[in-house]
């Protein structure tokens, strides 16, 4: 009984702990204009990122949608849709790799678009997307 009570208390404590969405040291937080969505990027970022709040749920991509918009899917779940967008460069444009991620909020979802130079580490982009959240 004591062990079970401790487990329940421990579990409730974990549930009640506030989730820290603040940036890790050396990183800064980027928010959308409604302060509903935020993502953290390295302080010396030098790349492009923006977030947007939209109504509705995150929609998992069908195979057809993936073929139309994604060069490559990284994750495709109701908790995170994350992919490399197909490139549509115009002559003279700087080559960039565009990642897009969507996460669920309460009655809405947040989308982030991250544009990086081709030599930017995908592992670093994944670390950035791991900080992406709806508040």
N, C-alpha and C positions, 0 to 999 in steps of 0.2 A: 504494500500500500504506500509506504514512504517513497519507494523508488518511483512508482507511478506518479505520485504527487509531484516529485521533483522533476520528472520528465515533462509533465503538463506545465508546471511553473516555468521551466526552462524554455519550452516551446512558445509559451505566451510572451515571455520576455523577448525572445527573438522576433516575434511578430510585432511587438510594440516598439522595437528599436527604430528610430528614424533612419530611413535610407539616406545616406549621404550622397548628394548629387553634386557636391562641390568638386572643383577641379583638384587633381593631385598636384603636389608641388611642382612648379615649373610649367603648369598648364593654365589656360584661361577658359572660362565658360562663355559659350556663345548661346544666346537665347533668341527665340522668335519674338515678333513684336507684341504678342499677347502674353509672353512669359509662361506659356504652357509647355513649350518644348525647349530642351537644352541639350547641348553636346559640349564636350571639353576637347580642346586641341592644345598642342604644345605651344608654349609662350612665343617661341620664335617661328611660328607656323609658316607664314609666307606662302600659303596655298589658299584656296577658296572653299568656304563652307557656308551654307545657309540652311535654316530650318523653317518649316511651315506647318501650321496647324490646319487640319481639314476635318470636316464632319465625317462620321461613320467609322467603321472598323477597318483594321488592316486587312487587305484582301490578298490571300495567297494566290500566286500566279498560276494559271493553267499552263499546260505545255504550249498552247498556241500563243499566249501572251509572252511567255518566255522567249519564244522564237522571234517575236516582233520587237521587243525592247531590250532584251538582255543579251549581252555578249557572253556573259557567264553568271550563273546563279551561285551565290555563296551560302545563303540560307533562305528558305522559303517556308516559313511557319507562321501561324497566327501571332506569335510573339515578336517575330522579326522577319521582314522581307528585305533582303540585302543582296545587291547584285552590281555587276559592272555593266553600265549602259552601253549600248551599241554606239559607236563613234559616227558622227555626221559632220566631219570637218569641212570647212570651206577653204579654198585655196588662200594661203597666207595666214591662216589661223595658227596659233601656237598649239602644238600637239598636247592634249591633256587626256588623262584617264578619268572618267566620271563614274563615281560610285553613288548609288542611291540606297537609302535605308528607310524603312517605315516601322514605327513601333506603336503599340496601342496606348490610348489614354482612356479616360472615363467618358465614353460617348463620342470620342474623337480619336484621331490618330495624328502622329507627327511624322513628317518626312524630312530627311536631311539629304542634301546633295553635296558631295565632296569632290572637288576637282583638284587633281594633283598632276604633277609632271610625270611622264612615263617611268622615270627612274625612282620615283618615290616608293618606299617599301609598302607592300600590301599588308604586311604584318602590322605596321604602324597604323594604317587605315583601320584595320580590325580592332586595334586598341582604342582608337578614337570612337568607333561605332559602339564598342562595349560601354562607353560612357553615355550614350544617347538614351534619353528618357523623356516620357511625358510626365509632367508634374501633376 
